């Protein structure tokens, strides 16, 4: 079992920066991936960034060059978000995926609101 908790969301103005944190606990080991997803009002949840076991990262095209995901240890992941725009508004979720079992775990989410 894996438990995740996000923090760092808030209200910022366009052009500003924000850093989200994800703290994990439980059975964090093996072939896994951790990622950030977001869901804007009225839209489906979309993947923002993912870090695979061993380090490879992938970003959504909409955030490439502005957002940086980092996993400093198996239990801690960050999302540095720069040059935020109102389109970045949404609830941001931390995700842990066991690539061996395909089990997915989610945090409760943290709200990010970017005003114009």
HUUR-V178444 format. One record per backbone hydrogen bond with DSSP energy under -1.0 kcal/mol. NH is the residue of the N-H (numbers start at 1). CO is the residue of the C=O. Records with the same first field share a line. If there is no record, write none. Layout:
NH->CO + CO
This chain:
3->25
5->23
7->21
12->113
14->115
15->84
16->13
18->81
20->79
21->7
22->77
23->5
24->75
25->3
27->1
28->26
33->97
34->51
35->95
36->49
37->93
38->46
39->91
43->40
46->38
48->36
49->36
50->58
51->34
52->56
53->32
55->52
58->50
60->48
63->60
64->60
66->63
67->63
68->80
70->78
73->76
76->73
77->22
78->70
79->20
80->68
81->18
82->66
84->16
88->85
89->86
90->112
91->39
92->110
93->37
95->35
96->105
97->33
98->103
99->31
102->98
105->96
107->94
110->92
112->90
113->10
115->12
